Amino acid sequence: MRLSLRFVLPLLLVLAAFAYAMVPLVDQFTLRWFVRDLDIRANLIANTVQEPLQEQLAAGSRAKTINFFNRITQDERVYAVGYCASTDSRPLASRTLPAEILCSDLDRWQAPGEHLLHSTQGPLHVAVKPLASEAAPAGQLVLVHDMSFVARRSEETKRYVFYVFMGIAAVVSMITVIIAQVSWRGWVAGMRALLRGEGLLRQPVPQTASPEFRPIARDLQRLVRELEADYRSRDESQMTWTPETLRAILHSELAGEDVIVVSNREPYIHQRQGERIEVQRPASGLVTALEPIMRACSGTWIAHGSGSADREVVDRHDRVGVPPEKNAYQLRRVWLTPDEESGYYYGFSNEGLWPLCHIAHVRPIFRSGDWSHYVAVNRKFADAVVAEAKTRAPIVLVQDYHLALLPRLIRERLPAATVITFWHIPWPNPESFAICPWRDEIVAGLLGSSILGFHTQFHCNNFVDTVDRFLEARVDRESFTVTLGGKATAVRRYPISIAWPPDAEMVGKPVEQCRAEIRQANGLPADIAIGVGVDRLDYTKGILERFRAVERLLELNPEWIGRFCFVQIAAPSRSRIEEYQDHEARVRAAAIRINERFGRGGRDSAPPILLKVQHHEPQQVYEYYRAAALGFVSSLHDAMNLVAKELLASRDDERGVLILSEFTGAARELPEALIVNPYDADQCAAALHLALTMAPAEQRDRMRLMRGLVGEFNVYRWAGRMLLDAALMRRRGRLLEKPATRKA
């Protein structure tokens, strides 16, 4: 025993000295470990906040950006956050940023080993990360972490190392005493027992798993999501809605979702021109609205293939990648026979539903044969949706009155799908809709939607009234939901708009140049005042009423004879339908009659009305918008009317006057226009005279207000709101499914 103690005591002293010598080394190692982890943490934070921070900086609000930084510093170890746009700028930072950190001296903190700042608050770790943007190519993000926890951990580590070595010393001493007390044979036997897992090491050594950091990425991502949701809910009306905003919503709210768009009209048409195939992109608000969605999510667009070369370019699954220059999504084409196209499109859709919904005093025509084709074509589109769905729960965006039965057909075959249907035309009152022989089937088909959208609240009200009148469904007018067969449909208002800002090529030519070229191209005198109307040659657009207003202006104010010319661009439309043929004949006759009555003839005179029945490319239309002293939209009934908004977008000079029918959805959004009843020729004539004599300052004030609204409530906001509502609906659905799953 005495020998053992002589051996054990020096051993304990040696181990104690070794432990004392190891503590500084462990301390240094721990510090380097924490600094490395803080560098990694800084990179993670910078990558996580980059996108929302750039959106905040682009919005230009210092207060919101500082608030954003202060929210990030709520993390227990993030001490301060700052942003330097350049070396000459002052840091945009949270209130806790140390005064020693200057934008002009950021290189100091990027040098190796220079990440530590000793302040009155204790040691701080400083990390500088590049965060460039178009506005600030040299922008840098500064992240400051509180390192006071390192000192606490260092003390804990010292105690831990000391106790470990003391434990080792005790164990070694015990083993030494035991070895000294047993024989060689006993020692060998003991070693064999230890090697077999018996004896002292038989009990498992408890292990502790205490990670130094919590799941940082998860916490930060949750924080950023909360900040984004809070920002959207508070300031949605102040956000700048762009294709990039729409993509950000898709990636944050609908990442990985299966998105399918279904419409009658296709976004790209392949036409054969001699030996070559030409790709045309129709000028359509629907295409403009939905293209950013499809480009962002790489989904599938299903549409009727109507081009002369459409069949030549698709694969064996009737798909073609679009856009042609860089494929971003798939266009799946549905083929229709001539009889199906005649009955489904020209017949039931445009001779039945179109006049029924527009209430433009044209009698709807309903034929059972047209209805049969309408049902058959909707089933064809449903087959295509099921074939193209990559998951059991796709998001399907159904567009317009051509496909009213499709939502219910999709719901029957894909019960978990989220179907968003948008009705692009007005919805009439129940008394008017009642004349449709298949009213119940149309309404029930639309109620297969998860969300059903209209342009105005008035149309939402009409639809809910129609459901209440004709179907046995539960209507909740507080939440505006309709429940049919246990499935709820949310009826919502989503006013459509146009892309903003307009393409640079559309407004690149100066206004004065546009005015001079339009006058020269049409043989008009240099001092003539020009009014413009742009429409399809459709009886709902009020072109005849517009011409009567011009005639009445010249009757009441003859000083405008020879000094005012109204240019009507009328694109041919649905010329196979008899009502459209008759309407075109009446429009041409009215223009001829008014020109004969008020035309003076001669080189320096201009006709009162210049009728141009032909297709014009969008850039040509914008030149007319920019050249005009006024624009006249006289629709007899219109869900929205995007021509009014296009005219506003074209006038970056903030001049010109918009005369707008009170029977358009746009009239509810643009009260600064001259709102008229197109059936009242005297009122419209007075509005024309007022527009032609309005002071430039008043024109500017009105135009500025209307352009601001169109820029804020643009087409990307229209699409984004629908997608956000769909994402919220899907999250709620999954949440409700969880208890049932756990119970099962």
N, C-alpha and C positions, 0 to 999 in steps of 0.2 A: 504493500500500500504506500509506504514511504517513497519507494522508487517511482511509483505511478504519480504521486503528487509532485515529485521533482520534475517529472516530464511534463505534467499537465500545466503547472503554473507558468513555465516559460512559453508553452504553446499558447496559453491564453494571452499572455503579454504580446507575443508576436502577432496574433490575430487581431488584437485590439489596435496595435500600431498600424497594421495593414489596413484595417477599416478606417482609421483616422486619415491615412494617406489617400485612400480611395475616394473619400467624400468630395474633395475639390474636383477630381477627375469626373466623377459622376455628375457634379454640379455643372461643369462645362458641357458635358455631353447632353445633359437635360436641356440646357439653354439652347444649344444648337438644334436640338430636336424640336423645341417649341418654335424657334424662329423659322425653321423649315416648314413646319405645319402651318404657321401663320402666313407664310408666303403662298402656300397651296390654298389656304382659306381665302386670301385676298384675290387670287386668280378666280376662284369659284364665285365669289361675290361679284367681281367685275363682269364675268360672263353672264351671270344671272340677271344683273340690273341693266345691262347694256341697252337692250331694246326698249324697255319702258323709260329709261333715262333719256335716250335720244328722242323719243316722242315728246317728253316733257320739254327738252331743250328746243325742239322744233316749234312747240307751241309758244315759246318765248315768255313764259310766266316765271319770273324769279321766285315769287312767293311760293308757288306750287312745287317748284324744284327743291327749294330749301325745306319745305314740309316733307317732301319725299325723302330727303336725306335724313331729316330728324326721325322719321319713322324707322329707317334702317338702323339708326343708332340705338333703337330699343333693344337690339340684340345685346346680350349680357357682356360681350367682349368687344363689340365694335364701338370704339370711343368717339370717332368723328369721321365724316365723309366730306370730301370737297371735289370741286371740278375746276380745272383751269383751261379756258379756251385757248390761251396762248401765254407765252412767257411775259407779255406786257400787261396782262389782265389781272384783275383782282380775283381771288378764288371765290367761287359760288359754293358755299359750304354750310354745313350744320353749325349750330351755335357753339359747339364744343371744339372746333378746329383750333389747335394751338397757334399762337401768333408767330412762332418760329418758322412755320411752314409758309413759304411764299412761292407764287407762281414763277418768279424769276430765278428761284434757287432749287428747282425740283431735281436737277441733275445730281445734287448732293446726296439725295436719298436713293438714287439708283446705283451708286457706286457699291462695289462688294464690301460687305461688312459695315455699311453705314445705314442700317435700317432702324437703329435704336435712337430714341430721343428721351433724354432724362429731363423731366419737367417736374413742377411742384406737385403734380398729381401722381407722380411715380413714373416708372419706365413705360415708354410707349413704343410700339412697333409701327413704322411708317412704310407703306408700300405705294409705289406710283405705277399705274397701269395705263397704257395708251388707250384712248377712247376717241378715235377720230370720227368725224362726220363731214358732210358736204359743207356745212357752215363753218366748221372749225377743224381743219385737217390736222392741226397740232394739238388737239384736245387731249387732256390727261386726267384720269380719275385718281384721287388721293384717298387711300384707306388707312385709318389709324386705329390700331388695336390696343386695348388696355392690357399691359403685361404684369399687372400687380398679382395676377393669379400665379405667375411663374415663381415669384418669391415664395408664395405660400406652398406651391408644389415642391420647390427646392428644399424648404425646411422639412416637409413631409418625407422627401426622398432621403435626406440626410438621416433622419430618424429611422427610416425603413432600412437603409444600408447598415446602419449601426446595429439595429436589432437582428438583422439577418446574420451578420458576422458573429455577433454574440451567440446566436442560436447555433451557428455552425461550430463555434468554439465549444459550446456546451456538449453538442452531439459528439464531436471529435474526442473531447475529454472523457465522455462516458464510454465511448468505444475503447479508448486507450486503457481505462481502468479495467474494463471487462477483459480485454486481451491480456492484461497483466495478471489477472486472477485465474485464468483458465489454462489448461494444458494445451500443448501444440495440437493434440488430437481433437480436443474440444473446439479449439479455434478453427481447425479445418472443417470439422463437422458443422460448426456454426456458419462458415462461409458457404458450404454446400447448401445449407438450408436457405441462406439468403439468396443464393443463385436460383433456387427453386421457387422463390417468391414467398417464402415463409419467414417468420420471425419479425424483426423490427419493421421491415418495409411492407408487411402484408397489408396494413391499412392504407387505403388510398390517400394520397396527399391532396388536401383540398386546394382547388385552384380558383382564383378570383378573376373574373372578366370585367374589369372596370375601364372602359375606353376613355381616353383622355378628352375626346370631343364627342358631343352629341351628333346625331345625323344632321350635319350642317346643311347639306344640299336640300334635304327635305324641308327643313325649317325655313330656309331662305326662299325656296320656291313657293311655299305656302304663303309667306309674307308678301312676295311679289304678286302672287295671284290675288291676295286680299287687297293690295294697293291698286292693282289694275281694276278689280271689280268695283272698289270704292270710287276710283277715278271715273269709271264709266257711268256709275249710277249718279254721281254728283254732277258731272260735267259732260254728259253725252251731247248736249246741245252745243257745247263749245269745242268739241273735238273736230279735227280736220279729217274728214272722211275721204280716203283715197283708196286706190287698189291695194296699196301697202297695208292700210288699216284693215281692209277686208281680209287680206292674207294673214295678218296677225291674229285676227279673231278666229279664223279657221284653224290656225296652228295651236292656239291656246285653248279654244273651246271645243273644236271638233277634230282634233288631231287623230288621224287614222280612220276617220269615219268614211263610209261608202256613200258618196254623193252622186245622185242621178238627176239630170234635168230632162223633162219631157215637154215638148212643144210641137205644134204643127209646123211652124217655120224653122228651118235649119239655119245655123249660124254661118255656114259656108256652103255655097252652091257651085258645083262644077258644071260648066257649060261648054259645049263643043263649038269652037269657032274655026270652021274649016278643018285644017289638019291638026290644030292644037286645042288643048283644053285650057279654058280660062277659069280662074277661081274668083267668084264674086262674093262679096260680103254685104248682105242687105242692110240698108240703113234702118235700123230698128232699135227702139229703146229697150226692148226685151233683150236683144243680143248684147247691147252695151252694158246692161245691168248684170247679166249672168256670166259673161265671159270671164271677169276677174275671179269669180268663184271657181269656175271649171279649170282655169289655168293654175289656181292655187292648190286645188285638191286633187288634180289629175283624175277627175271623175269621168262620167260618161254622159253624153248628151244624145238623147233619142229624139229623132225628128223625121218628118215625111221627106223622103228623097225625091225632090221635084226637078232637079237639074237634068239637062239632056245628056250629061256625061257622068252623072252620079254613080251609075252602076259600074262604069268602067274603072273606077278608082278604088272601090271597096275590096276588102278581102273576102274570104269565103264565109265569114261571119257577118258580112254587111257592115263592117267597120272601116273607118279611115281616120288616121291621126290628123289632128288639126291643132293649131294653125299650120298651114303648109310649110312656112319658113322654119318653124321649130315646134314640133309636136309636143303639146302640153296635156292634151286629153283626147279621148276617143269620141268620134261622132258615129253613132249607130243609126243607120237609115232604115226606115220602115217603108215598104213598097205598097202602093195602092193601085188598083186597077182603075181605068177611066171611069167605070160606073161607080166605084167607091168614092173616087174624088168628086165626081159630080153630085152624088147624093149626100155624102158626109160634109164636104167643104162648101160647095156652091149651094147645095140644097138646104139641108137642115141648119147648118151653121150660119150661113149668110143670107138666106131667104127666110129663115125661121127665127133663130135666136137673135141675130143682129138687129133687125127692126123691132122685135119684141122688147128688147132691153133698152133700145135707144129712144123709144117713144117719139119718133120723128114723123109721125102721121103717115107712115108707109105700112100698109097692111102686111103682117107676117103671113107666110105661106107654109103650111105644114102638110107634108105628104107622108103616108105610112112607109112608102118605099125609101124616102130619104132617111127616115128614122131607123129603118132596118140597117142601112149602110152606116149610119152614125154609130149604132150599137156594135156592129161588126168591126169597124175601124178602131173604136175604143178598146175592144178586146185584143186586136192586133197589137196596139201599144202596150196593153197590160202584159201580153206574152213577152214582148221585148224587154219590159222592165224586169220581169222575173228572170229572164235569161241573162240579163246584164248585172243583176245584183250579185255582189261578191260576198255578202253576209246575209244573215237572216233579218237584220234590222237596218236596212239602208235608210238614208235620208233622200226622199224623192220630192223634187220641186216640179209640180204640175202647173202648166201655164195655159190659162185662158179658156174661153167658152167652147173651143173645139173638143175639149177632153173632159167634159163635165162628169161622165160616168167613170172615168179612170180611177179616181181616188177609192171608190168603193170596191172596184175590181182588184186593185192592189191590196187593199185591206183584207179581202177574202183569201188571198193567196200568200201574202206576207204580213201576218198579223202584228209582228213586232216592228214593222216599218214606221218611220216618222214621215208622214205625207204633208207637205206644205203646198196648198193650192192657191194660186193668185188669179183672181177674176179681173181681167184688164178692162172690161167695159162696165157700164152702169148696171146696177141691179134694180129693176123696176119695183113699184109697189105691188102688193099681193093681188089687187084687182086686175092690174095689167097682166101680171104673170099667169093669172088663172086661165087665160085663153089657150095656153100651151097644152095640147092633149097629153103630153108626157111630163107634166109638171112634177108629179110625185117622184118619178124616176130620176129626173134631173137633180132635184133637191137632195134625195137620198144618196145619189152618187157623190155629190159634193160633200155630204156629211161623213163620207169615208175618210176625210182629211183629218189630220191632227190639228192643223192650223189652216183656216180659210181666210184669205186676205182680200180686202177691197181698198179702193183709193180713198174713199171718204167715209166718215161715220154715218152719213145719210144712207149710203148703200149698205153698210152693215145693219143699220136699223131695218131697212126694207127686207133684207134677207131673213133676219130673225122673225120679222112679222110674217113673212111668207111661210116659214117653218111652222110657226105657231098656228097659222090658219089651216094648213093642209096636212100636216103630219102629226102622228101621235108620238111626240118627242118631248123631253123635258127641257125647257128653256130657262136658263138662269140669266136674267137681264142685268144683274149686278156685276157678274164676272164675264158676261157675254160669252157663255158657253152653251152648246146644244148637245144633249146626250140622246143618242138613238141606238137602240140595241145594246146598251151598256157601254158604248164607246163615246167619249166626249170629244167635241170639236170646238176649239177656241176660234171665235170670229173676231178678227182684228183689222184695224185700219193701218195700212202701209202706203202712204201717198208716194207714187213713183216720181222720179225726176230724171235728170240728164247727168252725164259725166261732167265733172268740174275739177279744174278749169278746162275750157275747150282746148282741143289740140292747137298747137301754135300755128300750124299751117292753115287752120280755119280763120284765124284772126290776124294773120301775118300781113295782109295787104292793108295799107292805110285806108281809113274811111273815105277820105276825099278821092283817092284813086278809084275805089270801088264805085263811088257815085258817078265819077266821070266816065268810067268804062261801061257801066250799066246804061247810062244815057246814050252813049255813043253806039253801043251794040243794038239798042232798040230804036234808034233814030229819034231820040227825044231832045228837046231844046235844053240848053245848058242851065237854064234857071227853073226848070220844071220841078215841082215837089212830087215826090214818089211815095205812094203807099203800097204795101205789099201784103199779100195773103198767100200762104203755102199750105196746100191740103192735098189729100187724095180726092179724086173726083167722086165724092160720096155725098149722098143726099143728107147725111147727118151733119155735114160741116157748114151748112148755112151759106153756101156760095151765092145762091140766088138772092137771099136776104141781104147779103153784102153788096151785091150789085144794085139792089133797090135803094140801099142807103147812099151809095155814091150818086145815084140818079137824084135822090131827094136833096142831097147837098148842093148839087148844081142848080136845082130848082130854087132853093132858098137862098143860096149865095152864088149868084151867077159870076161874081168876080173870080171864082176858081175855074171857070171854063177856060181851057187852054193853058192853065197854070198848074193843074193837078192831074196826075195820071195814076190810076190804080193798077198795079201789075198783079195778076192772079196766076200763080203757078199751080197747075192742077194735074197731078200725076194720074194717068189712067188707072182704073181699079175695077176688078171684077166685071169686065166688059161682057162676059158671057151671060150675065143676069139682065133680064129685060128691064127691070127698074133702073138699073145703072145706065143702060143705053138711053132710056127716055130722059133721065136726068142730064146726061151729057148734052143731048139735043136741046133741052131747055136752057142750059147754061150758055151754050153757044148763041142761041137765038137772042137771049137777053143782052149779051155783050154787043151783038151786032145792032140791036135796036137802040141801045143807049148811045153807042158811038155815032150812029146816024143822026140821032137827035141833037147831040151836043158837040159833035166833031166839027171843027171849023175848016179843016183841010189846010193845005199849004205847008211849006217847009218848016216854018217856025211854030207850028201848032202840034198838039199831041192829042191822041184819042183819050177819052175819059177812062176807058178800060182797055188794058192790054192782056188778053187771055192767052196763056201759054200751056196748052194741053200736051205735055210731054214730060218725060222723066228728067230730073235735074240731079246731078251729083251733089252730095252734101256741101262740098266746097263752093259750088256755084250758088246754092241756096244761101249760104252764109254771106256771099257777096251782095245778094239782094237785101238780106237783112241789114247789112251795114250801110247800104246806100239809101235806105228808106227813111223818110221823115216820120212814118208811122207804120205800125203793123196792126192788122185787123184780124182777130179770131172771133168768128161769129157762129160757132157750133150751136146747133139746136139742142143737142144733148151729148155730153162728152164726159167720160169718167175722169179724165185729167186734162189732156191736151198738152203734149210736149212741145208743140210748135211755139207756144207762148214762152216757154222757158228757154228754148233754143234762141229765140229772138233776143231775149235778155242777155243770154250768154255771149252773143255776138257783139253786143254794144259796149266794148271796153272804153269807148269815148264818153259813155254815160249820157248819150243824147238819144233822141227819138222817143216816141210815145207808143204805148201798147193799149189798144182798144180790145176789150175782152168780154166775151159773152158770159152773162151770169149763170148760164146753164153748163158751165165747165167746172170740173173739180179744181182747176187752177185758180178760178175766181175766189175760192175760199182761202187761198194762200196768198194771193197778190192783190190786196185791196187798193194798192197805190196805182193800179191800172185804171183806165176809164171803163168802168163796168156798165154794160148795156144789155138791154133786152133785144136780141136780134130781130124779133118780130115787130118791134117798134121802129119804123123807118125814120120818123122824125127825131127820136132820141139818138139813133145811130148817126144821123146826119149832123146833129148838134155836136156829138162826140168827135166826128171827123173835123168839123170846123175848129173845135177847141184844140184838138191835137195839132192842127196846122198853124195855129196862132199862139201856141203855148210858149212862154218865155223859156230861154235856155236854162235859167237857174232852176225853174220848177221841173223841167225835164230831168235835170241832173239829180235833184233831190228824190224824185220818184224812182228813177232808174237805179240810183244807188241803193235804196232800200230793197227793191225787188231783186237786184243782183245779189245782194248780201244774203237774202233768204234762199235763193236757188243754190248759191255756193255752199251754204250750210246744210240744207236739206237736199243733198244730191243723190244720185242713183246708188252710190256705194253705201250711203246710210240706209236707203230703202232695203237693199239686200242684206246689209249687216244686221239690221233689227230683226228681220225674219230669222236669220241664222242664230242670233243670240237667243231668241225665244225658243227655237227648236232645241238648242243645247240645254237650256234650262228645263224644258219639258222632258228631255231624255234623262237628265240627272235626277229629276224627281221620280221618274218612272223606275229607275234603277234602285233608288232609295226605298221605294214602296215594295219592291220585289224582295229586298233583303230579309225582312222578318219572316216572310213566307218560306224563303229558302232555309232559314235557320230552323224554323219549326219543322219543316220536312226532314 
